[in-house]
Amino acid sequence: MGKLLGFDFTVEYKPGTTNVVADALSRRDTPEEGAILALSAPRFDFVDRLCHAQLVEPAIIAIRDDVLAGIRTAPWAIVDGMLQYAGRLYIPPASPLLHEILEAVHAEGHEGVQRTLHRLRRDFHFPNMKQVVQDFVRGCATCQRYKSEHLHPAGLLLPLPVPQGVWTDVALDFIEALPRVRGKSVILTVVDRFSKYGHFIALSHPYSAESVA
């Protein structure tokens, strides 16, 4: 018997054949002879597939021919066999690769239209970029579920100045949708901010600013 931190405990010996839990934890898994070891890593072949799309897309082939013929000049160019606009890879607007790169760039943080657009513009170009990104972010289920306001926080509350006398500063309010009694369904409250004294006036629809005054 022993005592540790106020608890009583007993140390008991168990033979290895019966102490199966400790025996399992103490074993080491040793690989069998001839075991196959594999190393996996992500493979990004988007640029290769984009290069292939530029070679088979009819609209892109027409633009490439214009660039090679000198009809289209800067910012259009062909670099390493790929069509570029202002130094960025051109993606056909009807290509399925466009949705793929939008999803890949936006999924990094779901950070809204401007940051997604900024990341895309570093390397890629396609027609109506801003509108396409706006529509994509607007249709993103994750963004719509967890969207947050990016506005500046509201400043400190500024209380109204204290009135210097009674009935020099009043507060008006209309209480609507009340049960109709004798044709009246609205109460106009007029409260003096200094004394908190109030008048309650019954009104009926329709009423105007002139009739209320």
C-alpha positions, 0 to 999 in steps of 0.5 A: 500500500502507498499514498500519493497526493492523498489517494490510496493505491496498491501495486500488484504484479501481473504476469505478461500472459495476463497483462495483455493491455500493457503488452500491446502498448509495449510492442513495436510494429516492424514492417515485413520484409519487402513491404512497399513504402509509398510517398504521396504529395499533391500534384498541381497540373492546372497550368498543363491542362490550361495549355492544352485547353488553349490549343483546342479551344476555337475562340482561343485559337483565333486570338492566338492567330491574331497575336501571331499575325500582329493583329493583336498587340500588347497587352496580348502576348504568347510566352512559352506557347501560352496565351497571356494578357498583361503578363497573366495566363488567359483562361477561356470564359467558357472553359470548365477550368475557370470554375475550378480555379475560382473554387481553388483560390476562393476556398483558401479562406472565403475572404470575399470578392476583393481578396479573391479577385486580387489573388486571381489577378496576380496570375490569371485573366478572363473576361468580366473578372469582377462580375464573375467573381462577384457571382461566384462569391454570392453563390458560395454556400460557406460565405452565405452561411458564415458571412460577417460585416466588414464595416468599421465598428460603430463609435461611442454613443453620444447622449442627447443634451439635458434640457434646461426646462420643461416642454422645451424638448419633447419626444414623439412616437406613434404606436401602431396596429392596436385594436380599433376602439371607436375608430382609433387604432394609433396612439401618439405619445408626446413626452417631455424629456426634462420632466418625463411628463407625457400626453397620449393622443388617440389617432385614426387612419389616415392622418397627416403631419398637418392633422397631427400638428 
